[in-house]
Every structure is written in structure tokens, then in C-alpha cells.
Amino acid sequence: MAVVHKMVVGIYGTNSYLLLWKKAKKAVIIDPGGKMDDTIKKIQDADAKLEYIILTHGHFDHIMGLKDLKDKLGGRVLIHRDDKDMLTDNGKNLSNALGMPLPKVEADDIIDEGTLKIADDRLRIIHTPGHTPGSICIVLRDIIFSGDTLFRMSIGRTDLPGGNYPRLIKSIREKLFVLDGDFDVYPGHGECTSLSVEKARNPFLT
């Protein structure tokens, strides 16, 4: 069973998550948004192999550490097809607008929706467009890694290129709120929350 480590990285305080299967010696990283030295050390200390680098979407603040991480540990880069061009187009990932263009990294695989099996767990990929066209959420047991789709008492921005407010609300209501049971929500920025709390109290969704 995976142990989840949360690291806050990068200039915009992006939540990057390390999923580590110690017994199986496998690892997954979600959203390498800045310097990943501490994460790399955790993987190396566990003598684990980085299987996948999963990107919840393609904005620069979620991929700033991607090239360095990929160069050092490998791992297959996964992103939804509707955001894949953001990995190689600094206009689309917005890094050009900030005067800090990123090195280009090609996706190894496209993930639309479906399931990834790793060790004794399954990662379910749910396409939740709205913040970007290719935004995804990732479900691991009773945890949702929500990227910039759903936050504690808030939702992702929709005023950036590719954002769509009605589509984002639809994604949350029809893709996340319909899931059976309660889930902890681990967002791309800020504090964790739960799906039941957001259903009951999120001012954008009640």
C-alpha cells in the first residue's frame, strides 16, 4: 500500500505528491512543480524506481521540476491529451508570460481516463476539464488528488487561456461529487479537505 508524502514546491506553493510503495520499491510523483531534491532523495533512500510522473494539468507551476526529475530518475511522463502541447509550448503553459521559459519535455504516454495498476494499488484517472481542457483528478483508495480543479472552499481559476467556468463546475458536480463514499481531497495548492465538506460548504458549489 502506498505511503503519500506531500511537498510544497516552487514559487507558487504547488503541492507535489510522492506515492511510495516501500515493499514493492515503486514510486509515482504527481505534479513536480519546483525543486524536487527532497523527493528524489526519498525515492533513492527507499531504493525505489520512479514508475510514473503524472501531471494533473500542464500549467508551468505544476511542471517546473519536470525536466530535472526526468533526467535524474526517469519515469514515464503522463498527461491528458488535451494538455500535452503545454509540455512543449511555453506560450500555452504560461512560462513565457512570466519571463521564465521552461525546457521542453515530451509526454511518454497520454492518459484520457482509466486505471493504472501499481504494486497492490490502482490509480483511477478522471478527466475534469475546466481549469484547463486536459485537467485530471487521480483517485487512490480514499484520496482524490484534485490538481487545480477543486480546492478547500474554492475551485480552480478559469480566467486563464483554456479555462471554462461552466465546464469546471460540471466536472466537479458530475465527476467528483458522484463518487461513492467520502474522500480526502489533496489539491494542487493549499490545505487538504474532504469531498463531503466541499459538497456541503464550498461557496462555488452549494
Sine and cosine of phi, psi and omega as CSV:
sin_phi,cos_phi,sin_psi,cos_psi,sin_omega,cos_omega
0.00,0.00,0.70,-0.72,-0.09,-1.00
-0.95,0.31,0.62,-0.78,0.21,-0.98
-0.99,-0.14,0.71,-0.70,-0.05,-1.00
-0.97,-0.24,0.80,-0.59,0.08,-1.00
-0.91,-0.42,0.76,-0.65,0.06,-1.00
-0.97,-0.23,0.77,-0.64,0.10,-1.00
-0.82,-0.57,0.71,-0.70,0.07,-1.00
-0.99,-0.12,0.88,-0.48,-0.15,-0.99
-0.73,-0.68,0.33,-0.94,0.14,-0.99
0.99,0.17,0.13,-0.99,-0.12,-0.99
-0.96,0.27,-0.27,0.96,0.01,-1.00
-0.93,-0.36,0.32,0.95,0.07,-1.00
0.85,0.53,0.77,0.63,0.01,-1.00
-0.97,0.24,0.70,-0.72,0.11,-0.99
-0.99,0.13,0.91,-0.42,0.10,-1.00
-0.96,-0.28,0.65,-0.76,-0.09,-1.00
-0.86,-0.51,0.74,-0.68,0.12,-0.99
-0.96,-0.26,0.83,-0.56,0.11,-0.99
-0.97,-0.26,0.87,-0.49,-0.13,-0.99
-0.81,-0.58,0.87,-0.49,0.09,-1.00
-0.99,-0.15,1.00,-0.09,-0.15,-0.99
-0.91,0.41,-0.68,0.73,-0.04,-1.00
-0.92,0.38,-0.67,0.74,0.00,-1.00
-0.99,0.14,-0.21,0.98,-0.01,-1.00
0.84,0.54,0.76,0.65,0.05,-1.00
-0.78,-0.63,0.46,-0.89,-0.02,-1.00
-0.60,-0.80,0.46,-0.89,0.13,-0.99
-0.72,-0.70,0.65,-0.76,0.10,-0.99
-0.89,-0.45,0.73,-0.68,0.08,-1.00
-0.95,-0.30,0.85,-0.52,0.12,-0.99
0.87,0.50,0.97,0.23,0.08,-1.00
-0.97,0.22,0.99,0.11,-0.18,-0.98
-1.00,-0.02,0.17,0.98,0.00,-1.00
-0.10,-1.00,-0.42,-0.91,0.00,-1.00
-0.89,0.46,0.79,-0.62,-0.12,-0.99
-0.93,-0.36,0.35,0.94,-0.09,-1.00
-0.84,0.54,-0.71,0.71,-0.02,-1.00
-0.90,0.43,-0.63,0.78,0.02,-1.00
-0.92,0.39,-0.70,0.72,0.03,-1.00
-0.85,0.52,-0.67,0.74,0.01,-1.00
-0.90,0.44,-0.65,0.76,0.02,-1.00
-0.87,0.49,-0.66,0.75,-0.01,-1.00
-0.93,0.37,-0.69,0.73,0.00,-1.00
-0.91,0.41,-0.65,0.76,0.02,-1.00
-0.89,0.45,-0.50,0.86,0.02,-1.00
-1.00,0.07,-0.02,1.00,-0.04,-1.00
0.81,0.58,0.64,0.77,-0.07,-1.00
-0.98,-0.18,0.34,-0.94,0.07,-1.00
-0.97,-0.23,0.77,-0.64,0.08,-1.00
-0.98,0.21,0.94,-0.33,-0.05,-1.00
-0.99,0.16,-0.76,0.65,-0.10,-1.00
-0.66,-0.75,0.52,-0.85,0.24,-0.97
-0.90,-0.43,0.95,-0.30,-0.09,-1.00
-0.98,-0.21,0.77,-0.64,-0.03,-1.00
-0.95,-0.32,0.85,-0.53,0.02,-1.00
-0.94,0.35,-0.40,0.92,0.13,-0.99
-0.17,-0.99,0.00,-1.00,-0.19,-0.98
-0.97,-0.25,0.21,0.98,0.03,-1.00
-0.91,0.42,0.52,-0.86,-0.13,-0.99
-0.82,0.57,-0.58,0.82,-0.09,-1.00
-0.97,0.26,-0.04,1.00,0.09,-1.00
-0.94,-0.35,-0.04,1.00,-0.05,-1.00
-0.76,-0.65,0.16,0.99,-0.11,-0.99
-0.88,0.47,-0.50,0.87,0.00,-1.00
-0.99,-0.12,0.13,0.99,-0.14,-0.99
-0.90,0.44,-0.76,0.65,-0.08,-1.00
-0.88,0.47,-0.74,0.68,-0.01,-1.00
-0.89,0.45,-0.68,0.73,0.00,-1.00
-0.89,0.45,-0.72,0.69,0.00,-1.00
-0.88,0.47,-0.67,0.74,0.00,-1.00
-0.90,0.44,-0.60,0.80,-0.10,-0.99
-1.00,0.09,-0.58,0.81,-0.13,-0.99
-0.83,-0.56,-0.10,1.00,-0.09,-1.00
0.95,0.31,-0.62,-0.78,-0.07,-1.00
1.00,-0.03,0.65,-0.76,-0.01,-1.00
-1.00,0.09,0.78,-0.63,-0.03,-1.00
-1.00,0.09,0.84,-0.54,-0.03,-1.00
-0.88,-0.47,0.72,-0.69,0.04,-1.00
-0.46,-0.89,0.43,-0.90,0.05,-1.00
-0.92,0.40,0.54,-0.84,-0.07,-1.00
-0.86,0.50,-0.52,0.86,-0.06,-1.00
-0.97,0.25,-0.18,0.98,0.06,-1.00
-0.90,-0.43,0.00,1.00,-0.16,-0.99
-0.89,0.47,-0.54,0.84,0.00,-1.00
-0.92,0.39,-0.32,0.95,0.01,-1.00
-0.93,0.36,-0.32,0.95,0.03,-1.00
-0.97,0.25,-0.35,0.94,-0.06,-1.00
-0.85,-0.53,0.04,1.00,-0.01,-1.00
-0.81,-0.58,0.97,-0.25,-0.07,-1.00
-0.96,0.28,-0.18,0.98,0.19,-0.98
-0.96,0.27,-0.68,0.73,-0.03,-1.00
-0.95,0.30,-0.58,0.81,0.00,-1.00
-1.00,0.09,-0.04,1.00,0.13,-0.99
0.98,0.22,0.07,1.00,0.01,-1.00
-0.94,0.34,-0.50,0.87,0.06,-1.00
-0.89,0.45,-0.62,0.78,-0.05,-1.00
-0.89,0.45,-0.42,0.91,0.01,-1.00
-0.99,-0.13,0.07,1.00,0.02,-1.00
0.94,0.34,0.44,0.90,-0.01,-1.00
-0.67,-0.75,0.91,0.42,-0.04,-1.00
-0.86,0.52,0.62,-0.79,-0.07,-1.00
-0.99,-0.13,0.48,-0.88,0.14,-0.99
-0.91,0.42,0.59,-0.81,-0.07,-1.00
-0.99,0.16,0.65,-0.76,0.06,-1.00
-0.72,-0.69,0.83,-0.56,0.04,-1.00
-0.98,0.21,0.56,-0.83,0.14,-0.99
-0.94,0.34,0.63,-0.78,0.10,-1.00
-1.00,0.10,-0.58,0.82,-0.01,-1.00
-0.58,-0.81,0.46,-0.89,0.08,-1.00
-0.99,-0.17,0.71,-0.71,0.09,-1.00
-0.87,-0.50,0.89,-0.46,0.05,-1.00
-1.00,-0.05,-0.92,0.40,0.15,-0.99
-0.44,-0.90,0.23,-0.97,0.00,-1.00
0.72,-0.70,-0.36,-0.93,-0.12,-0.99
-0.72,-0.69,0.68,-0.73,0.15,-0.99
-0.94,-0.33,0.79,-0.61,0.05,-1.00
-0.99,-0.13,0.82,-0.58,0.03,-1.00
-0.70,-0.72,0.84,-0.54,-0.04,-1.00
0.78,0.63,-0.83,-0.56,-0.04,-1.00
-0.98,-0.19,0.33,0.94,-0.03,-1.00
-0.82,-0.57,0.26,-0.97,0.12,-0.99
-0.79,-0.61,0.70,-0.71,0.09,-1.00
-0.97,-0.24,0.87,-0.49,0.01,-1.00
-0.99,-0.10,0.80,-0.60,0.00,-1.00
-0.99,-0.15,0.81,-0.59,0.00,-1.00
-0.85,-0.52,0.84,-0.53,0.03,-1.00
-0.97,0.24,0.88,-0.48,-0.05,-1.00
-0.79,-0.62,0.94,0.34,-0.05,-1.00
-0.91,0.42,0.42,-0.91,0.04,-1.00
0.52,-0.86,-0.83,0.56,0.12,-0.99
-0.93,0.38,-0.73,0.69,0.23,-0.97
-0.70,-0.72,0.27,-0.96,0.01,-1.00
-0.88,0.47,-0.52,0.86,-0.07,-1.00
-0.95,-0.30,0.37,0.93,0.02,-1.00
-0.89,0.46,0.63,-0.78,0.06,-1.00
-0.77,-0.64,0.35,-0.94,0.25,-0.97
-0.89,-0.46,0.44,-0.90,-0.07,-1.00
-0.82,-0.58,0.80,-0.60,-0.01,-1.00
-0.96,-0.30,0.82,-0.57,0.10,-1.00
-0.81,-0.58,0.95,-0.32,-0.04,-1.00
0.80,0.60,-0.93,-0.36,-0.04,-1.00
-0.95,-0.30,0.47,0.88,0.02,-1.00
-0.84,-0.54,0.68,-0.73,0.17,-0.99
-0.92,-0.40,0.87,-0.50,0.17,-0.99
-1.00,0.02,0.96,-0.29,-0.26,-0.96
-0.99,-0.14,0.03,1.00,-0.01,-1.00
0.81,0.58,-0.70,-0.71,0.04,-1.00
-0.97,-0.25,0.45,0.89,0.07,-1.00
-0.99,0.12,-0.78,0.63,-0.07,-1.00
-0.73,-0.68,0.76,-0.65,0.04,-1.00
-0.88,-0.48,0.13,-0.99,0.11,-0.99
-0.91,0.42,0.93,-0.37,0.02,-1.00
0.88,0.47,0.41,0.91,0.01,-1.00
-0.39,-0.92,-0.01,-1.00,0.04,-1.00
-0.68,-0.74,0.18,-0.98,0.00,-1.00
-0.93,0.36,0.41,-0.91,0.06,-1.00
-0.91,0.42,0.54,-0.84,0.08,-1.00
-0.79,-0.61,0.21,0.98,-0.03,-1.00
-1.00,-0.08,0.07,1.00,0.06,-1.00
-1.00,-0.08,0.31,-0.95,-0.02,-1.00
-0.80,0.60,0.75,-0.67,-0.01,-1.00
1.00,0.02,-0.16,0.99,0.02,-1.00
-0.97,0.25,0.51,-0.86,-0.04,-1.00
-0.48,-0.88,0.96,-0.29,-0.11,-0.99
-0.88,0.48,-0.79,0.62,0.00,-1.00
-0.86,0.51,-0.60,0.80,0.00,-1.00
-0.92,0.38,-0.61,0.79,0.02,-1.00
-0.91,0.42,-0.73,0.68,0.02,-1.00
-0.87,0.50,-0.67,0.75,0.02,-1.00
-0.88,0.47,-0.67,0.74,0.00,-1.00
-0.87,0.49,-0.73,0.69,-0.03,-1.00
-0.91,0.42,-0.73,0.69,-0.05,-1.00
-0.93,0.37,-0.66,0.75,-0.17,-0.98
-0.99,-0.15,-0.22,0.98,0.00,-1.00
-0.93,-0.38,-0.55,0.84,-0.06,-1.00
-0.97,-0.23,-0.76,0.65,-0.08,-1.00
-0.92,0.39,-0.26,0.97,-0.01,-1.00
-1.00,0.00,-0.08,1.00,0.00,-1.00
-0.91,0.42,0.62,-0.78,-0.02,-1.00
-0.96,0.30,0.71,-0.70,0.05,-1.00
1.00,0.10,-0.03,-1.00,0.03,-1.00
-0.98,-0.20,0.42,-0.91,-0.03,-1.00
-0.65,-0.76,0.58,-0.81,0.26,-0.97
-0.97,0.26,0.63,-0.77,-0.01,-1.00
-0.93,-0.38,0.88,-0.48,0.03,-1.00
-0.95,-0.30,0.98,-0.17,-0.13,-0.99
-1.00,0.08,0.10,-1.00,-0.01,-1.00
-0.97,0.24,-0.27,0.96,0.07,-1.00
-0.52,-0.85,0.50,-0.87,0.13,-0.99
0.99,0.15,-0.25,-0.97,-0.12,-0.99
-0.99,0.14,0.40,-0.92,0.07,-1.00
-0.96,0.28,0.31,-0.95,0.00,-1.00
-0.51,-0.86,-0.29,-0.96,0.08,-1.00
-0.71,-0.70,0.41,-0.91,-0.03,-1.00
-0.91,0.42,-0.62,0.79,-0.02,-1.00
-0.90,0.43,-0.63,0.78,0.03,-1.00
-0.91,0.42,-0.68,0.74,-0.02,-1.00
-0.93,0.36,-0.58,0.81,0.08,-1.00
-0.88,0.48,-0.63,0.77,-0.11,-0.99
-1.00,0.09,-0.52,0.85,-0.24,-0.97
-0.79,-0.62,-0.26,0.97,-0.06,-1.00
-0.89,0.46,0.87,-0.49,-0.12,-0.99
-0.91,0.42,-0.32,0.95,0.02,-1.00
-0.99,0.11,-0.21,0.98,-0.18,-0.98
-0.79,-0.61,-0.07,1.00,-0.01,-1.00
-0.99,-0.14,0.00,0.00,0.00,0.00
